Structure formats: C-alpha cells, structure tokens
C-alpha cells in the first residue's frame, strides 16, 4: 500500500510540474502571437496535427503572409494543446486512482475531483480563447484559471507530503492577504498583456515623460469588448492602454511592499524553513521587478516577457505552498485521522 501512495504522490508532483510548464508554454504561445495559429478547436483545421492541415495552413499563409496562421505558429499552438491534454489525462488518472484507494489514503479524493472539474473549465476557456479570437476577458480568465489549477495541485502536493509548518496567525493572515494582492496583480498583468498595453508607457519611472499621463480608465477597464475595440465597436483610445499599463505599475508598488514585509517577517521568525520561504519570495520578487523593467526599457523582448509570466506563476506556487504547509493540521489530515492513516 505504501508503494501505491508513493506512486500517487509522485503522479501529483509530475502533474504539478507539467502544469507549471503548461502555464509557461501558454505564455510563450500568447507572446509569440500563436494563439490563432490553428483558428479552430480542438484540432487544426479539423486535423489532429499541422501535418494534416498543411494545405489549409499554406492557403491561409498565402492569403495573409503577415497574418496569425503560419506553420510555426500552428505547431506552437498545437504543442500547447497537446501539453494541456496530457495534464488533463494525468488528472483523470489521479482522480480515479484516489477514489479507488480513498479509504487508505491521507488525501481526500475531493481534492483531485475539484481539480478535474476545474481542468475541464480551463479547457473551455482555451476553446473560447480561440473561437472568440483572443477576446481579452477570456484570455485573462484563461491565464487566471491556469494559476488556480497550479494552486490546487500545489495544495495536494503538500497534503501528500504531510509536513506541517507552524505559522503565527498574524503571518498566516498576512500571507493570505499577499496572495490576494498577487492574484489581483496577475489579473492586471494579464489584462496588460492581452490588450498589448506593455509598450503603452515608454520610459521608467515616468510614463511617456510624465508622472501622471493622460489616461482613459473607462475604456481601458471595460471588460466586455473585443481586442483593440471599445464596447461600441470603435477603436480603443491609446489613453485606455496607458491607463491599463499604469494601474499595473501602481499595483506592482503595492505588491512589492506586501511581499517585502512578508519576507522580512518570515526571516525574523528564526525558523530555517520559514526563512527559506522568505528568501524565495524575495528572490522571485527581484526577478519579477527586473523582468518587468526589461519589458519596458528594452521594448518587450520575448525572453523578459516570458520570464515575467513564469515568475508570476512561481510566486503563486510558492505562496500556495506556504499557505498549504502552514494550514492547521486538522484541515490537511482530517481524512487521514478519520481512517487511521498515519500522516507523520
């Protein structure tokens, strides 16, 4: 039975690792403008791979040489889908195996069940990202959904390991508040990216030579609109993109203060494990600040943009691990204690 538990724990870890990879590759798909490389779903022009769709891709590329459909972009998009399907299959296996062994495991089967439900929802977001032609609100929700999937798997990963960490109520509340700020900031970052507002502000720390440039918050934060258009179908004003960018910058200031406070508080506890969490948060924050600044001053290079997306996912992962590991022991091991399964 121990071997079965070890296999399921390893499966959870593998799925967590691949989900992080999926999020990063999804960012690469978006940043390389490959989101419509195959403009239908789930296949590519009705085929399982770009090989079968070669004639259609060639026709689309010939008709619009600078358009969204090329062989390279089609492969990037389909590799992203293959990776997503792999994660989905692993979660199905994990859910079925956990239910079959539910009386002998320290992890409730409802964890992988909730994860399975969410991966289905996430798949629908992926579908509508394509069929609705990169509708900004859907693309942003797809990004947030991927991070929620990552968090669900991270919580299960910690439940399997059963290595609780005592965190003071003040620090735990601070970590939860910081997670809330991080999710909000990631949503703002997704809104910047999906609206292509990264370069709306030139220069740093000023924006286009001004501390407070002209901004159109109404148009910028109208959620139900198509890419590049206002709600009435007219062109989106440039000032709207500036507003989106500036709100993300201001959010970064608030989140930076919160993360530094939390990291310092974790360091002051003197606990080696909590100090490692504090060091990790500080290192990821510095990397995020560097990649975010590089996006602005270097003209949004792909490496910096990809690193910024990966760093955001890593921060979500690390904070989730901190919260899961410091959760009251009774919450993580209720099922185990009820069934007489050792979790130490």
WOCOR-V425357 format. One record per residue. N is the residue number from 1. RES is the residue in three letters. NEAR is the number of other C-alpha atoms within 8 Angstrom. Layout:
# WOCOR-V425357
N:RES:NEAR
N:RES:NEAR
This chain:
# WOCOR-V425357
1:UNK:5
2:UNK:5
3:UNK:6
4:UNK:7
5:UNK:9
6:UNK:8
7:UNK:8
8:UNK:11
9:UNK:11
10:UNK:8
11:UNK:10
12:UNK:12
13:UNK:10
14:UNK:8
15:UNK:12
16:UNK:12
17:UNK:8
18:UNK:10
19:UNK:13
20:UNK:10
21:UNK:8
22:UNK:11
23:UNK:13
24:UNK:11
25:UNK:9
26:UNK:9
27:UNK:10
28:UNK:9
29:UNK:13
30:UNK:9
31:UNK:10
32:UNK:8
33:UNK:10
34:UNK:14
35:UNK:13
36:UNK:14
37:UNK:16
38:UNK:14
39:UNK:10
40:UNK:10
41:UNK:10
42:UNK:7
43:UNK:11
44:UNK:15
45:UNK:9
46:UNK:9
47:UNK:9
48:UNK:7
49:UNK:10
50:UNK:13
51:UNK:5
52:UNK:8
53:UNK:12
54:UNK:9
55:UNK:7
56:UNK:8
57:UNK:12
58:UNK:10
59:UNK:8
60:UNK:11
61:UNK:12
62:UNK:7
63:UNK:6
64:UNK:7
65:UNK:7
66:UNK:5
67:UNK:7
68:UNK:10
69:UNK:14
70:UNK:12
71:UNK:11
72:UNK:7
73:UNK:16
74:UNK:15
75:UNK:11
76:UNK:11
77:UNK:14
78:UNK:13
79:UNK:8
80:UNK:12
81:UNK:9
82:UNK:8
83:UNK:10
84:UNK:10
85:UNK:8
86:UNK:8
87:UNK:11
88:UNK:11
89:UNK:8
90:UNK:10
91:UNK:12
92:UNK:9
93:UNK:8
94:UNK:12
95:UNK:12
96:UNK:8
97:UNK:9
98:UNK:14
99:UNK:8
100:UNK:6
101:UNK:8
102:UNK:10
103:UNK:5
104:UNK:9
105:UNK:11
106:UNK:12
107:UNK:14
108:UNK:9
109:UNK:10
110:UNK:6
111:UNK:10
112:UNK:12
113:UNK:9
114:UNK:8
115:UNK:12
116:UNK:12
117:UNK:8
118:UNK:10
119:UNK:10
120:UNK:9
121:UNK:8
122:UNK:11
123:UNK:8
124:UNK:8
125:UNK:12
126:UNK:10
127:UNK:10
128:UNK:10
129:UNK:14
130:UNK:13
131:UNK:10
132:UNK:7
133:UNK:8
134:UNK:14
135:UNK:11
136:UNK:13
137:UNK:10
138:UNK:11
139:UNK:14
140:UNK:12
141:UNK:9
142:UNK:12
143:UNK:10
144:UNK:11
145:UNK:10
146:UNK:11
147:UNK:11
148:UNK:8
149:UNK:12
150:UNK:12
151:UNK:11
152:UNK:10
153:UNK:13
154:UNK:13
155:UNK:11
156:UNK:12
157:UNK:12
158:UNK:12
159:UNK:14
160:UNK:9
161:UNK:7
162:UNK:11
163:UNK:8
164:UNK:9
165:UNK:7
166:UNK:5
167:UNK:7
168:UNK:6
169:UNK:6
170:UNK:6
171:UNK:11
172:UNK:11
173:UNK:8
174:UNK:9
175:UNK:11
176:UNK:9
177:UNK:8
178:UNK:12
179:UNK:10
180:UNK:8
181:UNK:9
182:UNK:10
183:UNK:10
184:UNK:8
185:UNK:12
186:UNK:10
187:UNK:10
188:UNK:11
189:UNK:9
190:UNK:11
191:UNK:12
192:UNK:14
193:UNK:9
194:UNK:12
195:UNK:10
196:UNK:8
197:UNK:13
198:UNK:11
199:UNK:9
200:UNK:9
201:UNK:12
202:UNK:11
203:UNK:10
204:UNK:8
205:UNK:5
206:UNK:10
207:UNK:13
208:UNK:8
209:UNK:7
210:UNK:7
211:UNK:7
212:UNK:6
213:UNK:8
214:UNK:7
215:UNK:9
216:UNK:12
217:UNK:9
218:UNK:7
219:UNK:11
220:UNK:12
221:UNK:8
222:UNK:9
223:UNK:6
224:UNK:6
225:UNK:12
226:UNK:11
227:UNK:9
228:UNK:7
229:UNK:11
230:UNK:13
231:UNK:10
232:UNK:5
233:UNK:8
234:UNK:7
235:UNK:7
236:UNK:11
237:UNK:9
238:UNK:7
239:UNK:10
240:UNK:15
241:UNK:17
242:UNK:15
243:UNK:13
244:UNK:15
245:UNK:13
246:UNK:10
247:UNK:9
248:UNK:12
249:UNK:8
250:UNK:8
251:UNK:9
252:UNK:9
253:UNK:8
254:UNK:8
255:UNK:12
256:UNK:9
257:UNK:8
258:UNK:9
259:UNK:12
260:UNK:9
261:UNK:8
262:UNK:13
263:UNK:14
264:UNK:9
265:UNK:10
266:UNK:14
267:UNK:13
268:UNK:7
269:UNK:8
270:UNK:8
271:UNK:8
272:UNK:6
273:UNK:6
274:UNK:11
275:UNK:14
276:UNK:9
277:UNK:12
278:UNK:14
279:UNK:10
280:UNK:9
281:UNK:12
282:UNK:11
283:UNK:8
284:UNK:11
285:UNK:11
286:UNK:8
287:UNK:10
288:UNK:12
289:UNK:8
290:UNK:8
291:UNK:12
292:UNK:11
293:UNK:9
294:UNK:12
295:UNK:13
296:UNK:14
297:UNK:10
298:UNK:7
299:UNK:8
300:UNK:12
301:UNK:9
302:UNK:8
303:UNK:6
304:UNK:12
305:UNK:13
306:UNK:12
307:UNK:10
308:UNK:12
309:UNK:10
310:UNK:10
311:UNK:11
312:UNK:10
313:UNK:11
314:UNK:9
315:UNK:11
316:UNK:13
317:UNK:11
318:UNK:11
319:UNK:10
320:UNK:11
321:UNK:11
322:UNK:9
323:UNK:11
324:UNK:11
325:UNK:12
326:UNK:12
327:UNK:10
328:UNK:7
329:UNK:8
330:UNK:6
331:UNK:7
332:UNK:11
333:UNK:13
334:UNK:8
335:UNK:10
336:UNK:14
337:UNK:9
338:UNK:7
339:UNK:8
340:UNK:6
341:UNK:10
342:UNK:7
343:UNK:7
344:UNK:4
